[in-house]
Amino acid sequence: MTFVLGRDGDLEAGLSGHLGYYRALDGSRGAMLHVDLDGPHAVLIVGKRGYGKSFTLGVVAEELSRAPGVSPVVIDPMGVFATLAESAGETTVSASVLESPAVTPTSLDPRSWCELLGLSPESGAGGLVWRAAQEAATIEGMCTHVDASDAPGTDRRAAINHLELARSWGVFDDAGVSADDLAGGDVTIVDVSGLDSAPMNAVCRAIAEDLYRARVTGRVQRLPWLLLDEAHTFFTGVADPALRRILTRGRAPGVSLVLATQRPSAVPSVAISQTDLLLSHRLTSRADLEALERAQPTYLRSSLDERMPTAPGEVLVVDDATETVHAGRIRNRETPHGGDSPSASAVSITDERADRH
Ligand SMILES: Nc1ncnc2c1ncn2[C@@H]1O[C@H](COP(=O)(O)OP(=O)(O)OP(=O)(O)O)[C@@H](O)[C@H]1O
């Protein structure tokens, strides 16, 4: 029987992806490491800078792009995943990039609109936004709805000012993407790297919320996989509740989340405790190790002490489905990796200082 991470069944039991190889105690390469892509999962990829988190997230995306029945969406805050759409010889990865992403205002429900704008639904302005979001599908329509209400002028002005702020982010458009547009089989890379934190979070929340709702209502067939790089950025912003909902309730509607972060101590403990597959690259910060050990105490403490990865690409895998821990090495990328650090020596310099050398 060939073991598959994330499921209690062998390779023939359903869809899987090739993640890498087992790593023996002497560092040599072992059998292939497969991961379940058939059922929903909450995956956490951690590691200090430069040890392979984005690389690994890319490998997961490559495997998902070939799996029938799933819709992979990568939220890309550093702009390093567009390379998934670049052809690399024989590769069969199909991906498209949304370079200036906009989402439909109706992706967010009325409560989310209030949270997005920092307004309590119980306040005058918040109540107006809530009702406007129920009635209108565009920000213009919401403003018109607020303006036409018989609420006090101060509440109307406050609500409209907040809505105008959201409009100024340029990420809401009634022709923007919704879950229906993301529900194909190709990987969609949502490049939010040009956005400030608030609009970046708004896009992430809208997509996470709409994908979840689309599965609950049966609007989309394929199982969505939402992949987030630099995940701590979203848990400290307005995307947080939508991500928590997928973590705690995503399994039933079949929505998966793959989170990558260099700071496990900066994501909520629920993101670690709900994880059913942890891929840990090298970590050295005590705070980050403690955050993992606190939320996943059963297998981690001794495993991390004994088998801490030392080189980029090496991982320690903690698999909750089979209650096992494995040392592995992530396979090479098929598409180019976009997250390489720049090096000064690769820069072609024409100024005087370069001439001196
Ligand atoms: N599985 C792997 N096989 C081969 N090389 C790898 C692998 N994983 C990582 N590397 C190498 O390590 C480098 C750093 O990886 P990556 O960019 O994914 O790091 P990171 O942990 O995401 O860093 P950061 O936090 O700065 O984004 C890559 O550019 C690549 O050269």
Ligand as a Chemical Component Dictionary entry (heavy atoms), coordinates in Angstrom:
data_LIG
# 
_chem_comp.id                   LIG 
_chem_comp.type                 NON-POLYMER 
_chem_comp.pdbx_formal_charge   0 
_chem_comp.three_letter_code    LIG 
# 
loop_
_chem_comp_atom.comp_id 
_chem_comp_atom.atom_id 
_chem_comp_atom.alt_atom_id 
_chem_comp_atom.type_symbol 
_chem_comp_atom.charge 
_chem_comp_atom.model_Cartn_x 
_chem_comp_atom.model_Cartn_y 
_chem_comp_atom.model_Cartn_z 
_chem_comp_atom.pdbx_ordinal 
LIG N1  N1  N 0 11.847 22.168 -2.756 1  
LIG C1  C1  C 0 12.845 22.911 -3.189 2  
LIG N2  N2  N 0 13.707 22.425 -4.094 3  
LIG C2  C2  C 0 14.734 23.187 -4.554 4  
LIG N3  N3  N 0 14.988 24.450 -4.128 5  
LIG C3  C3  C 0 14.157 24.982 -3.220 6  
LIG C4  C4  C 0 13.029 24.254 -2.714 7  
LIG N4  N4  N 0 12.396 25.034 -1.844 8  
LIG C5  C5  C 0 13.067 26.192 -1.809 9  
LIG N5  N5  N 0 14.122 26.169 -2.626 10 
LIG C6  C6  C 0 15.091 27.249 -2.840 11 
LIG O1  O1  O 0 15.005 28.141 -1.744 12 
LIG C7  C7  C 0 14.726 29.461 -2.198 13 
LIG C8  C8  C 0 13.794 30.144 -1.219 14 
LIG O2  O2  O 0 12.499 29.554 -1.295 15 
LIG P1  P1  P 0 11.186 30.435 -1.118 16 
LIG O3  O3  O 0 11.240 31.649 -1.972 17 
LIG O4  O4  O 0 10.024 29.537 -1.306 18 
LIG O5  O5  O 0 11.340 30.849 0.391  19 
LIG P2  P2  P 0 10.273 31.434 1.381  20 
LIG O6  O6  O 0 10.331 30.587 2.591  21 
LIG O7  O7  O 0 8.948  31.594 0.715  22 
LIG O8  O8  O 0 10.917 32.828 1.686  23 
LIG P3  P3  P 0 10.193 34.249 2.000  24 
LIG O9  O9  O 0 9.641  34.152 3.359  25 
LIG O10 O10 O 0 11.330 35.221 1.862  26 
LIG O11 O11 O 0 9.140  34.447 0.928  27 
LIG C9  C9  C 0 14.127 29.273 -3.582 28 
LIG O12 O12 O 0 14.369 30.378 -4.406 29 
LIG C10 C10 C 0 14.801 28.042 -4.089 30 
LIG O13 O13 O 0 16.025 28.406 -4.676 31 
# 
loop_
_chem_comp_bond.comp_id 
_chem_comp_bond.atom_id_1 
_chem_comp_bond.atom_id_2 
_chem_comp_bond.value_order 
_chem_comp_bond.pdbx_ordinal 
LIG N1  C1  SING 1  
LIG C1  N2  SING 2  
LIG C1  C4  DOUB 3  
LIG N2  C2  DOUB 4  
LIG C2  N3  SING 5  
LIG N3  C3  DOUB 6  
LIG C3  C4  SING 7  
LIG C3  N5  SING 8  
LIG C4  N4  SING 9  
LIG N4  C5  DOUB 10 
LIG C5  N5  SING 11 
LIG N5  C6  SING 12 
LIG C6  O1  SING 13 
LIG C6  C10 SING 14 
LIG O1  C7  SING 15 
LIG C7  C8  SING 16 
LIG C7  C9  SING 17 
LIG C8  O2  SING 18 
LIG O2  P1  SING 19 
LIG P1  O3  DOUB 20 
LIG P1  O4  SING 21 
LIG P1  O5  SING 22 
LIG O5  P2  SING 23 
LIG P2  O6  DOUB 24 
LIG P2  O7  SING 25 
LIG P2  O8  SING 26 
LIG O8  P3  SING 27 
LIG P3  O9  DOUB 28 
LIG P3  O10 SING 29 
LIG P3  O11 SING 30 
LIG C9  O12 SING 31 
LIG C9  C10 SING 32 
LIG C10 O13 SING 33 
# 
